[in-house]
Amino acid sequence: EVQLLESGGGLVQPGGSLRLSCAASGFTFSSYVMSWVRQAPGKGLEWVSTIDAGGGSTYYPDPMKGRFTISRDNSNNTLYLQMNSLRAEDTAMYYCARAPRLYRSFDIWGQGTMVTVSS
Amino acid sequence: EIVLTQSPGTLSLSPGERATLSCRASQSISSSYLAWYQQKPGQAPRLLIYGASSRATGIPDRFSGSGSGTDFTLTINGLEPEDFAVYYCQHYGSSYTFGQGTKLEIK
C-alpha cells in the first residue's frame, strides 16, 4: 500500500524551530518529486515547498524562502521540512504529498502533522 | 502569479442532483496542469482529477472535469452522501497555486 506518514509536529514558541518528517512506503520514493502543503485552521491549502527526486533542486514560495528548508533521504525513504523563525501565521496542518512530474498534481497525501506556533 | 477563483463559495444540493463547480484562472493556463481535490473534515485532500479531465485512480465516473484556457469545471453527477465535502482546484505554473475552495453541503 502506498503510504506517507508525517511526524514531528507540536507546539513551538514564536521564533523557534521544528523539523517535520515524512516516511514513505509502498512506492519507489527516489523516483518521485515530493512536496509539503499546509492548511491553517479553517482555511484553504497552501503550497510550502517541493524537492526533485534526487534532492538536488528545491522550490519555495516567497513567504517560506530563507526560513524553511526541504530535504530528503532516499536511502531511508524519508522527506523532511526544517522550519526556522516560526511565526504565529505558520500554525497549520502540514501535509507531505507525492507530486508526479508529469501532471504536477499531488496524487498521494499523508494524514498531516499539526504545527502550533504560540507563546 | 496566477490566481484561481472558485465559485460558488458554498453550494447546497440534495443527494441525486448534479453539482457544477467552477474554477477560473486570472490568465490562460495549461489544462495539463489543472487538478481537482476533495477534502472531508479531519481528512487529507484526495486527488480527483488531473490534467483537467483525467480521473485519478479509484475515482468514480460520476466525477468529471472539463475546461480550457481560464475556465474549468468539476461536475459531479448523481450526488452521493459521501460527496458532500470541500473541493479545491490547483494549478502548476511556475509554482503551485490552489483555489480558495467550494463547500458542497447537503440541502
Interface residues (C-beta under 8 A of the other chain):
Chain A: S35 V37 G44 L45 E46 W47 T50 Y59 P61 Y95 Y103 R104 S105 F106 D107 I108 W109 G110 Q111 G112
Chain B: S32 Y33 A35 Y37 Q39 Q43 A44 P45 R46 L47 Y50 G51 S54 A56 Y88 Q90 Y92 S95 Y96 T97 F98 G99 Q100 G101
